[in-house]
Amino acid sequence: MECYVCARAGKKTVAVGVCIVCGMGLCMEHALREDVEVWEGGYPFPSQKAKKPLPRILCAECKEVLVSS
């Protein structure tokens, strides 16, 4: 798999990860590690924030959406 961002720029770069939100393949340059908050609780809505965030790999676009929320 190749990095989607690099491929759009005309470069061939091996993807080392996948954005957990959109599924885009990402190289080391474009893969962003972010600790994402997780909510726990029953159906239909989560009731409390988990004690620790989970580390996730995100693309820049998805990170911007999650961080600005």
MODELLER restraints for C-alpha pairs under 7 A, 6 or more apart:
rsr = mdl.restraints
at = mdl.atoms
rsr.add(forms.Gaussian(group=physical.xy_distance, feature=features.Distance(at['CA:1:A'], at['CA:14:A']), mean=6.17, stdev=0.5))
rsr.add(forms.Gaussian(group=physical.xy_distance, feature=features.Distance(at['CA:1:A'], at['CA:15:A']), mean=5.64, stdev=0.5))
rsr.add(forms.Gaussian(group=physical.xy_distance, feature=features.Distance(at['CA:1:A'], at['CA:25:A']), mean=6.88, stdev=0.5))
rsr.add(forms.Gaussian(group=physical.xy_distance, feature=features.Distance(at['CA:2:A'], at['CA:12:A']), mean=6.53, stdev=0.5))
rsr.add(forms.Gaussian(group=physical.xy_distance, feature=features.Distance(at['CA:2:A'], at['CA:13:A']), mean=5.49, stdev=0.5))
rsr.add(forms.Gaussian(group=physical.xy_distance, feature=features.Distance(at['CA:2:A'], at['CA:14:A']), mean=4.51, stdev=0.5))
rsr.add(forms.Gaussian(group=physical.xy_distance, feature=features.Distance(at['CA:2:A'], at['CA:15:A']), mean=4.70, stdev=0.5))
rsr.add(forms.Gaussian(group=physical.xy_distance, feature=features.Distance(at['CA:2:A'], at['CA:25:A']), mean=6.34, stdev=0.5))
rsr.add(forms.Gaussian(group=physical.xy_distance, feature=features.Distance(at['CA:3:A'], at['CA:13:A']), mean=5.61, stdev=0.5))
rsr.add(forms.Gaussian(group=physical.xy_distance, feature=features.Distance(at['CA:3:A'], at['CA:14:A']), mean=5.84, stdev=0.5))
rsr.add(forms.Gaussian(group=physical.xy_distance, feature=features.Distance(at['CA:3:A'], at['CA:15:A']), mean=4.59, stdev=0.5))
rsr.add(forms.Gaussian(group=physical.xy_distance, feature=features.Distance(at['CA:3:A'], at['CA:25:A']), mean=4.91, stdev=0.5))
rsr.add(forms.Gaussian(group=physical.xy_distance, feature=features.Distance(at['CA:3:A'], at['CA:26:A']), mean=4.36, stdev=0.5))
rsr.add(forms.Gaussian(group=physical.xy_distance, feature=features.Distance(at['CA:3:A'], at['CA:27:A']), mean=5.19, stdev=0.5))
rsr.add(forms.Gaussian(group=physical.xy_distance, feature=features.Distance(at['CA:4:A'], at['CA:24:A']), mean=6.28, stdev=0.5))
rsr.add(forms.Gaussian(group=physical.xy_distance, feature=features.Distance(at['CA:4:A'], at['CA:25:A']), mean=5.59, stdev=0.5))
rsr.add(forms.Gaussian(group=physical.xy_distance, feature=features.Distance(at['CA:4:A'], at['CA:26:A']), mean=6.28, stdev=0.5))
rsr.add(forms.Gaussian(group=physical.xy_distance, feature=features.Distance(at['CA:6:A'], at['CA:12:A']), mean=6.41, stdev=0.5))
rsr.add(forms.Gaussian(group=physical.xy_distance, feature=features.Distance(at['CA:6:A'], at['CA:13:A']), mean=6.36, stdev=0.5))
rsr.add(forms.Gaussian(group=physical.xy_distance, feature=features.Distance(at['CA:13:A'], at['CA:27:A']), mean=6.46, stdev=0.5))
rsr.add(forms.Gaussian(group=physical.xy_distance, feature=features.Distance(at['CA:14:A'], at['CA:27:A']), mean=5.95, stdev=0.5))
rsr.add(forms.Gaussian(group=physical.xy_distance, feature=features.Distance(at['CA:15:A'], at['CA:25:A']), mean=5.40, stdev=0.5))
rsr.add(forms.Gaussian(group=physical.xy_distance, feature=features.Distance(at['CA:15:A'], at['CA:26:A']), mean=4.68, stdev=0.5))
rsr.add(forms.Gaussian(group=physical.xy_distance, feature=features.Distance(at['CA:15:A'], at['CA:27:A']), mean=4.26, stdev=0.5))
rsr.add(forms.Gaussian(group=physical.xy_distance, feature=features.Distance(at['CA:16:A'], at['CA:26:A']), mean=6.05, stdev=0.5))
rsr.add(forms.Gaussian(group=physical.xy_distance, feature=features.Distance(at['CA:16:A'], at['CA:27:A']), mean=5.16, stdev=0.5))
rsr.add(forms.Gaussian(group=physical.xy_distance, feature=features.Distance(at['CA:16:A'], at['CA:28:A']), mean=6.30, stdev=0.5))
rsr.add(forms.Gaussian(group=physical.xy_distance, feature=features.Distance(at['CA:17:A'], at['CA:25:A']), mean=5.92, stdev=0.5))
rsr.add(forms.Gaussian(group=physical.xy_distance, feature=features.Distance(at['CA:17:A'], at['CA:26:A']), mean=5.33, stdev=0.5))
rsr.add(forms.Gaussian(group=physical.xy_distance, feature=features.Distance(at['CA:17:A'], at['CA:27:A']), mean=6.68, stdev=0.5))
rsr.add(forms.Gaussian(group=physical.xy_distance, feature=features.Distance(at['CA:17:A'], at['CA:31:A']), mean=6.72, stdev=0.5))
rsr.add(forms.Gaussian(group=physical.xy_distance, feature=features.Distance(at['CA:18:A'], at['CA:24:A']), mean=5.44, stdev=0.5))
rsr.add(forms.Gaussian(group=physical.xy_distance, feature=features.Distance(at['CA:18:A'], at['CA:25:A']), mean=4.52, stdev=0.5))
rsr.add(forms.Gaussian(group=physical.xy_distance, feature=features.Distance(at['CA:18:A'], at['CA:26:A']), mean=5.74, stdev=0.5))
rsr.add(forms.Gaussian(group=physical.xy_distance, feature=features.Distance(at['CA:18:A'], at['CA:57:A']), mean=6.68, stdev=0.5))
rsr.add(forms.Gaussian(group=physical.xy_distance, feature=features.Distance(at['CA:19:A'], at['CA:25:A']), mean=6.61, stdev=0.5))
rsr.add(forms.Gaussian(group=physical.xy_distance, feature=features.Distance(at['CA:19:A'], at['CA:57:A']), mean=5.35, stdev=0.5))
rsr.add(forms.Gaussian(group=physical.xy_distance, feature=features.Distance(at['CA:19:A'], at['CA:58:A']), mean=4.31, stdev=0.5))
rsr.add(forms.Gaussian(group=physical.xy_distance, feature=features.Distance(at['CA:19:A'], at['CA:59:A']), mean=5.50, stdev=0.5))
rsr.add(forms.Gaussian(group=physical.xy_distance, feature=features.Distance(at['CA:20:A'], at['CA:56:A']), mean=6.72, stdev=0.5))
rsr.add(forms.Gaussian(group=physical.xy_distance, feature=features.Distance(at['CA:20:A'], at['CA:57:A']), mean=6.02, stdev=0.5))
rsr.add(forms.Gaussian(group=physical.xy_distance, feature=features.Distance(at['CA:20:A'], at['CA:58:A']), mean=5.96, stdev=0.5))
rsr.add(forms.Gaussian(group=physical.xy_distance, feature=features.Distance(at['CA:21:A'], at['CA:58:A']), mean=6.94, stdev=0.5))
rsr.add(forms.Gaussian(group=physical.xy_distance, feature=features.Distance(at['CA:21:A'], at['CA:62:A']), mean=6.67, stdev=0.5))
rsr.add(forms.Gaussian(group=physical.xy_distance, feature=features.Distance(at['CA:30:A'], at['CA:59:A']), mean=6.55, stdev=0.5))
rsr.add(forms.Gaussian(group=physical.xy_distance, feature=features.Distance(at['CA:31:A'], at['CA:57:A']), mean=6.19, stdev=0.5))
rsr.add(forms.Gaussian(group=physical.xy_distance, feature=features.Distance(at['CA:31:A'], at['CA:58:A']), mean=6.08, stdev=0.5))
rsr.add(forms.Gaussian(group=physical.xy_distance, feature=features.Distance(at['CA:31:A'], at['CA:59:A']), mean=5.78, stdev=0.5))
rsr.add(forms.Gaussian(group=physical.xy_distance, feature=features.Distance(at['CA:32:A'], at['CA:57:A']), mean=5.50, stdev=0.5))
rsr.add(forms.Gaussian(group=physical.xy_distance, feature=features.Distance(at['CA:32:A'], at['CA:58:A']), mean=5.16, stdev=0.5))
rsr.add(forms.Gaussian(group=physical.xy_distance, feature=features.Distance(at['CA:32:A'], at['CA:59:A']), mean=6.04, stdev=0.5))
rsr.add(forms.Gaussian(group=physical.xy_distance, feature=features.Distance(at['CA:32:A'], at['CA:60:A']), mean=6.94, stdev=0.5))
rsr.add(forms.Gaussian(group=physical.xy_distance, feature=features.Distance(at['CA:33:A'], at['CA:55:A']), mean=6.59, stdev=0.5))
rsr.add(forms.Gaussian(group=physical.xy_distance, feature=features.Distance(at['CA:33:A'], at['CA:56:A']), mean=5.59, stdev=0.5))
rsr.add(forms.Gaussian(group=physical.xy_distance, feature=features.Distance(at['CA:33:A'], at['CA:57:A']), mean=4.66, stdev=0.5))
rsr.add(forms.Gaussian(group=physical.xy_distance, feature=features.Distance(at['CA:33:A'], at['CA:58:A']), mean=6.29, stdev=0.5))
rsr.add(forms.Gaussian(group=physical.xy_distance, feature=features.Distance(at['CA:34:A'], at['CA:55:A']), mean=5.66, stdev=0.5))
rsr.add(forms.Gaussian(group=physical.xy_distance, feature=features.Distance(at['CA:34:A'], at['CA:56:A']), mean=5.39, stdev=0.5))
rsr.add(forms.Gaussian(group=physical.xy_distance, feature=features.Distance(at['CA:34:A'], at['CA:57:A']), mean=6.36, stdev=0.5))
rsr.add(forms.Gaussian(group=physical.xy_distance, feature=features.Distance(at['CA:34:A'], at['CA:58:A']), mean=6.96, stdev=0.5))
rsr.add(forms.Gaussian(group=physical.xy_distance, feature=features.Distance(at['CA:35:A'], at['CA:53:A']), mean=5.42, stdev=0.5))
rsr.add(forms.Gaussian(group=physical.xy_distance, feature=features.Distance(at['CA:35:A'], at['CA:54:A']), mean=5.26, stdev=0.5))
rsr.add(forms.Gaussian(group=physical.xy_distance, feature=features.Distance(at['CA:35:A'], at['CA:55:A']), mean=4.28, stdev=0.5))
rsr.add(forms.Gaussian(group=physical.xy_distance, feature=features.Distance(at['CA:35:A'], at['CA:56:A']), mean=6.04, stdev=0.5))
rsr.add(forms.Gaussian(group=physical.xy_distance, feature=features.Distance(at['CA:36:A'], at['CA:53:A']), mean=5.17, stdev=0.5))
rsr.add(forms.Gaussian(group=physical.xy_distance, feature=features.Distance(at['CA:36:A'], at['CA:54:A']), mean=5.31, stdev=0.5))
rsr.add(forms.Gaussian(group=physical.xy_distance, feature=features.Distance(at['CA:36:A'], at['CA:55:A']), mean=6.20, stdev=0.5))
rsr.add(forms.Gaussian(group=physical.xy_distance, feature=features.Distance(at['CA:36:A'], at['CA:56:A']), mean=6.62, stdev=0.5))
rsr.add(forms.Gaussian(group=physical.xy_distance, feature=features.Distance(at['CA:37:A'], at['CA:53:A']), mean=4.49, stdev=0.5))
rsr.add(forms.Gaussian(group=physical.xy_distance, feature=features.Distance(at['CA:37:A'], at['CA:54:A']), mean=6.50, stdev=0.5))
rsr.add(forms.Gaussian(group=physical.xy_distance, feature=features.Distance(at['CA:38:A'], at['CA:49:A']), mean=5.94, stdev=0.5))
rsr.add(forms.Gaussian(group=physical.xy_distance, feature=features.Distance(at['CA:38:A'], at['CA:50:A']), mean=5.44, stdev=0.5))
rsr.add(forms.Gaussian(group=physical.xy_distance, feature=features.Distance(at['CA:38:A'], at['CA:53:A']), mean=6.00, stdev=0.5))
rsr.add(forms.Gaussian(group=physical.xy_distance, feature=features.Distance(at['CA:38:A'], at['CA:54:A']), mean=6.98, stdev=0.5))
rsr.add(forms.Gaussian(group=physical.xy_distance, feature=features.Distance(at['CA:39:A'], at['CA:46:A']), mean=5.62, stdev=0.5))
rsr.add(forms.Gaussian(group=physical.xy_distance, feature=features.Distance(at['CA:39:A'], at['CA:47:A']), mean=6.98, stdev=0.5))
rsr.add(forms.Gaussian(group=physical.xy_distance, feature=features.Distance(at['CA:39:A'], at['CA:48:A']), mean=5.60, stdev=0.5))
rsr.add(forms.Gaussian(group=physical.xy_distance, feature=features.Distance(at['CA:39:A'], at['CA:49:A']), mean=4.29, stdev=0.5))
rsr.add(forms.Gaussian(group=physical.xy_distance, feature=features.Distance(at['CA:39:A'], at['CA:50:A']), mean=5.38, stdev=0.5))
rsr.add(forms.Gaussian(group=physical.xy_distance, feature=features.Distance(at['CA:40:A'], at['CA:46:A']), mean=5.03, stdev=0.5))
rsr.add(forms.Gaussian(group=physical.xy_distance, feature=features.Distance(at['CA:40:A'], at['CA:47:A']), mean=6.04, stdev=0.5))
rsr.add(forms.Gaussian(group=physical.xy_distance, feature=features.Distance(at['CA:40:A'], at['CA:48:A']), mean=5.43, stdev=0.5))
rsr.add(forms.Gaussian(group=physical.xy_distance, feature=features.Distance(at['CA:40:A'], at['CA:49:A']), mean=5.95, stdev=0.5))
rsr.add(forms.Gaussian(group=physical.xy_distance, feature=features.Distance(at['CA:40:A'], at['CA:50:A']), mean=5.92, stdev=0.5))
rsr.add(forms.Gaussian(group=physical.xy_distance, feature=features.Distance(at['CA:41:A'], at['CA:47:A']), mean=4.80, stdev=0.5))
rsr.add(forms.Gaussian(group=physical.xy_distance, feature=features.Distance(at['CA:41:A'], at['CA:48:A']), mean=6.34, stdev=0.5))
